[in-house]
Amino acid sequence: MKTPYLSFFSVLILAFLTAGCSKNQEIEKVEEIRPVKTIVVKAPDAGGVRNFPGRIDANKKAELSFRVSGKIQELLVKEGDQVSKGDLIAKLDPTDFQITVSDKKATFTRTSKDYERGKKLVKEGHISKMDYDKLESSFLSAKADLNLAKQQLDYTELTAPFDGTVARRHIQNFEEVQAKQEIVSLNDNDILEVKFNLPENLILRIKKIEGVDVVEQSKLKHEIPVVAMFQSQVGKEFPLMFKEMSTKADASTQTFSVTYTMPKPENIIILPGMTAMVKVDLSQLIDNDNIFYLPVSAVVADVALQGNVWVVDEKTMQVAPVSVKVGTMKGNRIQIKEGLDIGQRVVTAGVPFLYKGLKVTLMKVSEQAEDNIEHSRPVMKNDHQKTQEKG
């Protein structure tokens, strides 16, 4: 006969086994859902209009200096003075140079007379050809020394090489200066240069125009609408003319220097060193035909080395692979030429762990990668805030 206690324990054990089986069945029914970081594909910038910070410089400028050393006797200009070509800027004390000229002139006179006498004597056979050659050599050397002394005397006067404005005066009157030491900076402000930098990712998007040779494409640079805008002249635009563009990127900024020119505006003051905003319309040269840039981490290759990205269906919240045609890669971004459409959401992290049909959830907006249409490195917002929350 079974005791009541044995029946009670049998029922209890059976209840635990039943509960364990039900829990396992529930676990098996739980669907895998993975949180993912994504980016939404957006259209490339339309129109190709860009604004760049620019700086003003003089089209023609020079740092004037003496070619000889000496003491400043006269300094005839001040900063801001207008000068014309040939005007005297500064003058060194010429005393020592005049003495040198007198000495070299005396030597030249003596050797010149010896040389003239030698011409007659060598013809008459009274001196040898060797002695005559020495007289001729001394004469030519003295002539060269005299010319040099006269030239150095001329170098004691510093004149303006072109019409312009004295931008800066580097020395004071009566100072001792060395040869090649800067005396004044001279600018011609009638024509101004506007310099700005183009980023390399924009250079990468400048396309070749079909049917146009290299020479003609070079001419197109002169036809690109470019204007300068100044903070003091709200609403006004000043047309610019293309001058030159560097073909080697700056080592630190990875940008290419571009220079345009403009006539000096009337009734407003625009001087070298000032800043401007440059508006450039690159519509003719920018390739905007559905070419996107994604983080490299978003693209994986299959066994055939075909590029693939994982796209999220925002209705079903499932992911599926999409084949894409990739282009150039720069740093941690890669060009997507074909396969994606505007508005698609692409997974940017953890793609090796995805499979077709996997359900996903989107991370919070603050944890998503920023849109990368500007072709910059994808960044995470509020990283510092998240670190604090975890702490």
C-alpha positions in Angstrom: 0.0 0.0 0.0 1.4 3.4 -1.0 1.8 5.9 1.7 0.3 9.4 1.2 3.9 10.9 1.4 5.1 8.8 -1.6 2.1 9.9 -3.7 2.8 13.6 -2.8 6.5 13.4 -3.8 5.6 11.6 -7.1 3.1 14.4 -8.0 5.7 17.0 -7.1 8.4 15.5 -9.3 6.0 15.1 -12.2 5.1 18.8 -11.9 8.7 19.9 -12.0 9.4 17.7 -15.1 6.3 19.0 -16.8 7.3 22.7 -16.1 10.9 22.1 -17.4 9.6 20.7 -20.7 7.2 23.6 -21.2 10.1 26.1 -20.5 12.3 24.4 -23.1 9.5 24.5 -25.6 9.1 28.2 -25.0 12.8 28.9 -25.4 12.8 27.0 -28.7 10.0 29.2 -29.9 11.9 32.5 -29.2 13.1 34.0 -32.5 16.6 35.4 -32.8 16.6 39.2 -33.1 19.9 41.1 -33.5 20.4 44.8 -32.9 22.3 46.4 -35.8 23.9 49.7 -36.7 22.8 51.1 -40.0 23.0 54.0 -42.5 20.4 55.3 -44.8 21.4 55.8 -48.4 20.7 59.4 -49.5 21.0 61.2 -52.8 24.3 62.8 -53.7 24.2 66.6 -53.3 22.3 68.0 -56.3 23.5 70.9 -58.3 27.1 70.7 -57.3 27.1 74.1 -55.6 29.7 74.3 -52.8 30.8 77.0 -50.4 34.5 77.2 -49.3 36.3 79.6 -47.0 38.7 81.7 -49.0 41.6 84.1 -48.2 42.6 87.3 -50.1 46.1 87.9 -51.4 47.7 90.3 -53.8 48.1 89.1 -57.3 51.5 90.7 -57.5 53.7 91.1 -54.4 57.4 91.4 -53.5 59.6 91.4 -50.5 62.1 94.2 -51.3 65.7 94.0 -50.0 69.1 95.4 -50.7 71.6 93.3 -52.6 74.5 94.7 -50.4 74.9 95.3 -46.7 75.1 98.8 -45.2 73.6 101.4 -43.0 70.1 102.9 -43.9 70.6 106.6 -44.7 67.1 107.3 -45.9 63.8 105.4 -45.6 61.3 107.3 -47.7 58.1 105.3 -47.4 55.6 104.4 -44.7 53.1 101.6 -44.5 50.1 102.2 -46.7 52.0 104.6 -49.0 51.3 104.3 -52.8 54.4 104.1 -54.9 55.0 104.0 -58.7 57.5 101.9 -60.6 61.0 103.3 -60.2 60.2 105.4 -57.0 63.0 105.4 -54.4 62.1 103.3 -51.4 65.2 103.5 -49.3 68.9 104.3 -49.6 72.1 103.1 -47.9 75.0 105.3 -46.9 77.0 105.2 -50.1 80.3 106.5 -48.7 82.2 103.2 -48.5 80.9 102.2 -52.0 82.0 105.5 -53.5 85.5 105.0 -52.1 85.6 101.5 -53.6 84.6 102.9 -56.9 87.3 105.6 -56.8 89.9 102.9 -55.9 88.8 100.6 -58.7 88.7 103.5 -61.2 92.3 104.4 -60.4 93.5 100.8 -60.9 91.5 100.6 -64.1 93.1 103.9 -65.4 96.6 102.6 -64.7 96.1 99.1 -66.3 94.3 100.7 -69.3 97.4 102.9 -70.0 99.7 100.0 -69.5 97.6 97.9 -71.9 97.6 100.6 -74.6 101.4 101.0 -74.4 101.8 97.2 -74.5 99.9 97.1 -77.8 102.6 99.3 -79.4 105.5 97.6 -77.7 104.4 94.0 -78.7 104.1 95.2 -82.4 107.6 96.6 -82.3 109.0 93.5 -80.6 110.1 95.2 -77.5 108.1 92.9 -75.2 107.2 89.3 -75.4 103.7 88.1 -76.2 103.5 86.6 -72.7 104.2 90.0 -71.1 101.5 91.5 -73.4 99.0 88.9 -72.3 99.6 89.8 -68.6 99.0 93.4 -69.3 95.8 92.6 -71.1 94.6 90.3 -68.3 95.3 93.0 -65.7 93.3 95.5 -67.7 90.3 93.2 -68.2 90.3 92.3 -64.5 90.5 96.0 -63.4 87.6 96.8 -65.8 85.5 94.0 -64.3 86.3 95.2 -60.7 85.3 98.8 -61.6 82.0 97.6 -63.1 81.3 95.6 -60.0 82.0 98.5 -57.7 79.7 100.8 -59.8 77.0 98.1 -59.7 77.3 97.8 -55.9 77.1 101.6 -55.6 73.8 101.4 -57.6 72.5 98.7 -55.3 72.6 101.2 -52.4 69.3 102.6 -53.7 66.2 100.5 -53.5 63.4 101.3 -56.0 59.9 100.0 -56.5 59.8 97.3 -59.3 56.1 98.0 -60.0 53.2 100.3 -59.0 51.8 99.2 -55.6 51.2 99.8 -51.9 53.7 99.5 -49.1 52.0 96.7 -47.1 54.7 96.5 -44.4 57.9 98.1 -43.4 60.3 95.7 -41.7 63.1 98.1 -40.5 63.6 101.6 -39.2 65.8 104.4 -40.4 69.6 104.4 -39.7 69.6 100.6 -39.0 72.5 98.4 -40.2 71.0 95.9 -42.6 72.4 92.8 -44.3 72.1 91.9 -48.0 68.8 90.1 -48.7 67.3 91.3 -45.5 63.6 92.3 -46.0 63.1 96.1 -46.0 59.5 96.5 -47.1 56.6 94.4 -48.5 55.1 95.8 -51.7 51.7 94.7 -53.0 49.8 95.5 -56.1 46.2 95.5 -54.9 44.6 96.4 -58.3 44.2 92.7 -58.9 43.4 90.5 -56.0 43.8 86.7 -55.6 41.2 84.6 -53.9 42.6 81.3 -52.7 40.6 78.3 -51.3 41.0 74.5 -50.9 39.1 71.7 -52.6 38.9 68.5 -50.5 40.2 65.3 -52.1 36.8 63.5 -51.9 35.3 66.3 -54.2 38.2 65.9 -56.6 37.4 62.2 -56.8 33.9 63.0 -57.9 35.0 65.3 -60.7 34.2 63.3 -63.8 35.6 63.2 -67.3 33.2 64.7 -69.8 32.5 62.3 -72.6 33.7 63.5 -76.0 35.8 66.3 -74.6 39.6 66.1 -74.8 42.0 67.1 -72.0 42.6 70.5 -73.4 38.9 71.3 -73.7 38.3 70.0 -70.2 41.1 72.3 -68.9 39.3 75.3 -70.6 36.1 74.3 -68.8 37.7 75.4 -65.5 37.6 78.9 -66.8 33.8 78.6 -67.4 32.8 77.3 -63.9 30.7 79.9 -62.2 32.7 81.1 -59.1 31.9 84.1 -57.0 33.2 85.6 -53.8 31.1 86.9 -51.0 32.2 89.2 -48.2 30.8 89.6 -44.7 30.7 93.4 -45.0 28.8 93.2 -48.3 25.7 91.1 -47.5 23.8 89.9 -50.6 26.5 90.9 -53.1 28.5 88.5 -55.2 31.8 89.3 -57.0 32.6 87.2 -60.1 36.1 85.5 -60.1 38.4 84.3 -62.9 40.3 81.1 -62.8 44.1 81.4 -62.4 45.6 78.1 -61.3 45.0 74.8 -59.3 47.6 72.6 -57.7 47.7 69.0 -58.7 49.4 67.8 -55.5 47.5 67.5 -52.3 48.7 69.3 -49.2 50.4 66.6 -47.0 48.6 67.7 -43.8 45.1 68.6 -45.0 44.8 66.4 -48.1 43.3 69.4 -50.0 44.2 71.0 -53.3 44.8 74.7 -53.5 42.8 76.7 -56.1 43.5 80.3 -57.0 41.1 82.8 -58.7 41.5 86.5 -59.3 39.2 89.5 -59.2 39.6 93.2 -59.9 39.8 95.4 -56.8 36.2 96.4 -56.0 35.3 100.1 -56.0 33.9 101.9 -53.0 34.8 99.0 -50.6 38.0 98.0 -48.8 39.3 94.6 -49.6 42.9 94.0 -48.6 45.3 91.0 -48.6 44.8 88.8 -45.5 41.1 89.3 -45.4 38.7 86.4 -45.7 35.8 85.6 -48.1 33.3 82.9 -48.8 33.7 81.4 -52.2 30.7 79.8 -53.9 31.5 77.3 -56.7 29.0 75.7 -59.1 30.5 72.4 -60.1 27.4 71.1 -61.8 29.2 70.6 -65.1 32.0 68.5 -63.6 30.5 66.6 -60.6 29.3 63.1 -61.3 26.0 62.7 -59.4 24.6 59.6 -61.2 23.6 57.5 -58.2 27.1 57.0 -56.8 27.1 56.6 -53.1 29.8 56.2 -50.4 29.5 53.7 -47.5 31.8 52.7 -44.7 34.1 49.8 -45.8 32.7 47.8 -42.9 29.3 47.7 -44.7 30.6 45.7 -47.7 31.6 42.1 -47.8 32.7 39.9 -50.6 31.3 36.5 -51.5 33.3 33.5 -52.8 33.3 35.0 -56.3 34.7 38.2 -54.9 31.4 40.0 -55.7 30.6 42.9 -53.3 27.5 42.5 -51.1 25.8 44.7 -48.6 23.0 43.8 -46.1 19.8 45.8 -46.6 17.1 46.1 -43.9 13.5 45.7 -45.0 11.9 48.2 -42.7 8.4 46.6 -43.0 9.5 43.1 -42.0 12.7 44.2 -40.2 14.5 41.4 -41.9 17.9 41.6 -43.6 18.8 40.4 -47.1 22.1 40.5 -49.1 22.2 42.8 -52.1 25.0 42.6 -54.8 26.7 45.9 -55.5 29.4 47.2 -57.8 32.1 48.9 -55.9 34.5 51.6 -57.1 37.5 53.3 -55.5 38.3 53.1 -51.8 39.8 55.9 -49.7 40.6 55.2 -46.1 37.6 53.7 -44.5 35.0 54.6 -47.2 34.2 52.9 -50.5 32.4 54.0 -53.6 29.1 52.1 -54.5 28.4 52.5 -58.2 25.5 50.1 -58.7 23.1 48.1 -56.7 21.6 50.5 -54.2 18.8 53.0 -54.3 18.0 56.1 -52.4 16.3 55.4 -49.1 17.6 51.9 -48.5 18.9 51.2 -45.0 22.3 49.4 -45.0 23.9 47.5 -42.1 27.3 49.0 -41.3 28.6 46.8 -38.5 28.5 43.1 -37.7 27.7 42.0 -41.2 29.6 38.7 -41.1 27.1 37.5 -38.5 24.0 38.1 -40.6 22.0 35.7 -42.7 19.1 36.1 -45.0 15.8 36.5 -43.2 17.4 37.3 -39.9 15.2 39.8 -37.9 16.9 42.8 -36.6 16.2 45.8 -34.4 17.7 49.2 -35.0 19.9 50.8 -32.5 18.8 54.1 -30.9 19.2 57.1 -33.2 22.1 58.3 -31.0 23.9 55.0 -31.7 23.4 55.0 -35.5 26.2 55.9 -37.9 25.8 59.4 -39.3 24.8 59.7 -42.9 28.0 59.5 -45.0 26.9 61.5 -48.1 29.6 64.0 -47.4 32.1 61.1 -47.8 33.6 61.7 -44.3 34.4 58.9 -41.9 31.2 57.5 -40.2 31.1 58.7 -36.6 29.1 57.6 -33.5 27.2 60.3 -31.7 27.2 60.6 -27.9 30.0 58.1 -27.4 31.1 60.1 -24.4 27.6 60.1 -23.0 27.2 56.3 -23.4 30.5 55.8 -21.6 29.3 57.8 -18.7 26.0 55.9 -18.6 27.8 52.6 -18.5 30.0 53.9 -15.7 
